[in-house]
Amino acid sequence: MSAVHLAARGLIEDFFSRFENAVRGEPGNASPSGMAERLWFMMPPWAWAVSTLVAVFILYWGVHGTW
């Protein structure tokens, strides 16, 4: 299996284990455990804004091919 498939499988398993705990009423882990969650808390707001603008620019340029 490729790394992408393994990562997707890990995310899916993590999601359903958390979902099962929520349905059972068991307390969840309050601290961020996933890589994406840690990244969300590590990056400052300006970095998210800049990266979002860059992504929008790339998508616009890819769709339209010109300014």
C-alpha positions in Angstrom: 0.0 0.0 0.0 1.1 3.5 -0.7 1.7 6.1 2.0 -1.4 8.0 0.9 -3.6 4.9 1.5 -2.0 4.2 4.9 -2.5 7.8 5.9 -6.1 7.7 4.8 -6.7 4.5 6.6 -5.3 6.0 9.8 -7.5 9.1 9.5 -10.6 6.9 8.9 -9.8 4.6 11.8 -9.2 7.6 14.1 -12.4 9.3 13.0 -14.5 6.2 13.7 -12.9 5.4 17.0 -13.6 9.0 18.1 -17.1 8.7 16.7 -17.7 5.5 18.6 -16.5 7.0 21.8 -18.8 10.0 21.3 -21.8 7.8 20.7 -21.0 5.7 23.8 -20.7 8.9 25.9 -17.1 8.3 26.8 -14.9 11.3 27.4 -12.7 12.1 24.5 -9.1 13.2 24.4 -9.1 17.0 24.9 -5.6 17.5 23.6 -5.0 17.6 19.9 -3.6 14.2 18.8 -3.7 14.3 15.0 -1.1 15.9 12.8 -3.6 18.3 11.2 -4.9 19.3 14.5 -1.5 20.0 15.9 -0.7 22.0 12.8 -3.8 24.1 13.2 -2.7 25.1 16.7 0.9 25.7 15.8 0.5 28.1 12.9 -0.3 31.7 13.6 -3.4 33.2 12.0 -1.4 35.3 9.5 0.2 32.1 8.1 -3.2 30.6 7.5 -4.4 33.8 5.8 -1.3 33.8 3.5 -1.5 30.1 2.7 -5.2 30.5 1.9 -4.6 33.4 -0.5 -1.8 31.5 -2.2 -4.1 28.5 -2.7 -6.9 30.7 -4.1 -4.4 32.3 -6.5 -3.1 29.0 -7.7 -6.6 27.6 -8.2 -7.7 30.8 -10.0 -4.6 30.7 -12.2 -5.1 27.0 -12.9 -8.7 27.5 -14.0 -8.3 30.6 -16.0 -4.7 30.3 -17.2 -4.1 34.0 -17.2 -4.8 37.1 -15.1 
